[in-house]
């Protein structure tokens, strides 16, 4: 009788432990399930190719930039042929130069010579040729990346940027209407860093983090109307931010509905 009672108590204890263990395992599984993403990032559709596009030279004198653009199929101020298929914001002024100084938003220029005030001092400068829908041309000759020093509207020192560096390009500004806000292009420019095993880009969209291992533009979907903020961080193979005066970089942009669309 005593042995039966002991065996019975052990069985009850065993079942109880098993049940509690099951609950614990279920709780642990529930704790590690990530919430669904609010935003999706998908690769940009293949774009008009410009393999021979190139910036042959750049100068800055008396407050004026002067670019020499090489002869090729690429031309400033014209529409990129596939612009109508991209389903994202497009400039009606056509193809252009994106000029970026450090963390500042780019300026778009549709001619090779233009005036621009640059403060005296040291700057990281990136200029690249862009399609009319603002996607950068990511070929070896279509950009210039320089560490520069300016004084009184003149470029007095220049050296190539040799460190791994990420520049933010798009999104930027204000987007209006369904065609421009449903899919927003994310585009950035990398110097001296190949994404994959050695480097990654962390994208924070309104606080939600995504990680990218391939250098290409992406469609962002699911963004709400109003202000949105994106932060880009170039990471090394250990997952740490790369040391740079412009890493990370953030930009706030705005999406608006078009009253005419009802």
C-alpha positions in Angstrom: 0.0 0.0 0.0 2.8 2.4 0.9 4.7 1.6 -2.3 1.6 2.2 -4.4 1.1 5.6 -2.7 4.8 6.5 -3.4 4.5 5.4 -7.0 1.3 7.3 -7.5 2.8 10.5 -6.0 5.9 10.1 -8.3 3.6 9.8 -11.4 1.7 12.9 -10.4 5.0 14.7 -9.8 6.3 13.5 -13.2 3.2 14.6 -15.1 3.2 17.9 -13.3 6.9 18.5 -14.2 6.2 17.5 -17.8 3.2 19.9 -18.0 5.1 22.7 -16.4 8.1 22.0 -18.7 5.8 22.1 -21.7 4.4 25.5 -20.6 7.9 26.9 -20.1 9.0 25.8 -23.5 5.9 27.3 -25.1 6.5 30.5 -23.2 10.1 30.7 -24.3 9.1 30.1 -27.9 6.5 32.9 -27.7 9.1 35.2 -26.3 11.5 34.8 -29.3 9.0 35.2 -32.0 9.6 38.7 -33.6 6.6 40.9 -34.3 5.7 41.3 -38.0 7.5 44.0 -39.9 5.7 47.2 -40.6 7.8 47.9 -43.7 9.1 45.7 -46.5 12.3 46.2 -48.5 12.5 44.5 -51.9 15.2 44.9 -54.6 14.6 47.6 -57.1 13.7 46.4 -60.6 16.5 46.3 -63.1 17.3 49.8 -64.5 18.5 51.4 -67.7 22.2 50.6 -67.9 24.9 53.2 -68.6 28.2 51.2 -68.5 30.2 54.0 -70.2 28.8 57.0 -68.1 31.7 58.8 -66.5 32.7 62.0 -64.7 36.1 62.9 -66.2 36.9 65.8 -63.9 35.5 68.2 -61.2 36.7 71.6 -60.1 35.4 74.3 -57.8 36.5 77.9 -58.3 35.0 81.2 -57.3 32.0 79.5 -55.8 31.2 77.5 -59.0 31.4 73.8 -59.7 32.5 72.6 -63.1 32.1 69.0 -64.1 33.3 67.4 -67.3 31.0 64.6 -68.3 32.4 62.0 -70.7 30.8 61.2 -74.0 28.4 58.2 -73.7 24.7 57.3 -73.9 24.2 59.1 -70.6 23.1 62.8 -70.9 22.2 65.3 -68.3 18.7 66.9 -68.4 16.9 64.1 -70.3 14.4 61.5 -69.1 15.8 58.0 -68.4 14.0 55.8 -71.0 12.6 53.3 -68.4 11.3 56.1 -66.0 7.7 55.2 -66.7 8.1 51.7 -65.4 9.8 52.3 -62.1 6.7 53.1 -60.0 8.5 55.7 -57.9 9.2 59.4 -57.8 10.8 60.8 -61.0 12.2 64.2 -61.8 10.6 66.0 -64.7 13.9 67.8 -65.3 15.6 64.6 -66.2 18.9 63.0 -65.4 21.3 64.9 -63.1 24.3 65.0 -60.8 23.8 64.2 -57.1 26.3 66.3 -55.1 26.7 65.4 -51.4 28.8 67.0 -48.8 29.2 64.8 -45.7 25.8 64.2 -44.0 24.1 67.0 -45.8 21.2 66.1 -48.2 22.3 66.0 -51.8 21.8 68.8 -54.3 20.5 67.8 -57.7 22.1 69.6 -60.7 21.0 69.2 -64.3 23.9 71.0 -65.9 27.6 70.5 -65.6 28.4 74.0 -64.3 26.6 75.6 -61.4 27.1 77.9 -58.5 27.0 76.5 -54.9 28.2 78.0 -51.7 30.5 75.7 -49.8 31.7 76.7 -46.3 35.4 77.0 -45.7 37.0 73.9 -44.2 37.3 70.2 -44.7 34.6 68.1 -46.4 33.9 64.7 -47.6 32.5 65.2 -51.1 30.6 62.7 -53.3 29.3 63.4 -56.7 27.6 60.7 -58.9 25.6 60.6 -62.1 21.9 59.8 -61.4 19.0 58.6 -63.5 15.9 60.8 -63.7 14.2 58.8 -60.9 17.2 59.5 -58.7 18.9 56.1 -58.8 22.7 56.3 -58.7 24.8 54.8 -61.5 27.1 52.5 -59.5 30.0 52.0 -61.9 33.6 52.8 -61.4 33.7 56.0 -63.5 30.3 57.5 -62.8 31.3 59.0 -59.4 34.0 61.1 -57.7 34.7 60.7 -54.0 37.1 63.2 -52.4 38.3 64.6 -49.1 38.5 68.3 -49.9 39.4 71.6 -48.3 37.8 74.8 -49.5 38.7 78.5 -48.9 36.9 81.6 -50.2 34.9 79.6 -52.7 37.9 77.7 -54.1 38.9 74.1 -53.8 42.5 74.2 -52.4 43.1 70.6 -51.4 41.8 67.2 -52.7 42.6 63.6 -52.0 40.6 60.5 -52.9 38.5 59.0 -50.0 40.2 55.7 -49.2 38.3 54.6 -46.1 35.0 52.6 -46.1 32.3 55.3 -46.4 28.6 55.3 -46.8 26.7 58.3 -48.2 22.9 58.7 -47.9 21.0 59.6 -51.1 17.3 58.7 -51.1 14.6 59.1 -49.8 14.7 62.9 -49.5 12.2 65.8 -49.3 8.5 65.5 -49.8 6.6 62.8 -51.8 3.0 63.6 -52.9 0.4 61.3 -54.4 -0.2 57.5 -54.5 2.3 56.9 -57.3 5.1 58.5 -55.3 4.2 57.2 -51.8 3.2 53.6 -52.2 6.8 52.6 -53.2 9.7 54.8 -52.1 13.2 54.2 -53.3 16.0 53.7 -50.8 19.4 54.4 -52.4 22.8 55.0 -50.9 26.4 55.1 -52.2 29.3 53.0 -50.9 33.0 53.7 -51.2 35.7 51.2 -50.5 33.4 48.6 -49.0 31.9 45.5 -50.5 28.7 44.3 -48.9 28.5 40.7 -47.9 30.9 39.0 -45.4 32.9 42.1 -44.5 30.3 44.8 -44.4 26.6 45.2 -44.0 24.2 48.2 -44.0 21.7 48.5 -41.1 18.6 50.4 -42.1 16.4 51.8 -39.4 13.0 52.8 -40.7 11.0 54.7 -38.0 12.9 52.6 -35.5 12.4 49.2 -37.2 15.7 47.7 -38.2 16.6 45.8 -41.4 20.0 44.6 -42.5 21.2 44.6 -46.1 24.1 42.6 -47.6 23.9 43.7 -51.2 24.6 47.2 -52.7 21.5 48.0 -54.8 18.5 50.3 -54.5 15.4 49.0 -52.7 11.6 49.7 -52.7 10.3 50.5 -49.3 6.6 49.8 -48.8 4.2 50.3 -45.9 5.4 53.8 -44.9 2.7 56.0 -43.3 1.7 59.4 -44.5 3.5 62.2 -42.7 7.1 62.4 -41.5 9.3 59.3 -41.7 12.9 58.9 -40.6 15.6 56.6 -41.9 19.0 56.0 -40.4 21.7 54.2 -42.3 24.7 52.6 -40.6 27.7 50.9 -42.2 28.7 47.9 -40.1 31.9 45.9 -40.2 32.2 42.1 -40.0 31.8 42.2 -36.3 28.5 44.1 -36.5 30.0 47.3 -35.2 29.6 50.7 -36.9 32.5 51.6 -39.1 34.3 54.6 -37.7 33.5 57.7 -39.8 32.5 61.2 -39.2 29.4 60.6 -41.4 28.4 57.1 -40.0 25.6 56.7 -39.1 23.5 59.2 -41.1 19.8 60.0 -40.7 17.2 61.7 -42.9 13.6 62.7 -42.3 11.2 63.0 -45.3 7.5 63.5 -45.7 4.8 61.6 -47.5 1.5 63.4 -48.4 -1.7 62.3 -50.1 -2.8 64.2 -53.2 -6.2 65.9 -52.6 -7.0 65.5 -56.3 -6.9 61.7 -55.9 -9.9 61.9 -53.5 
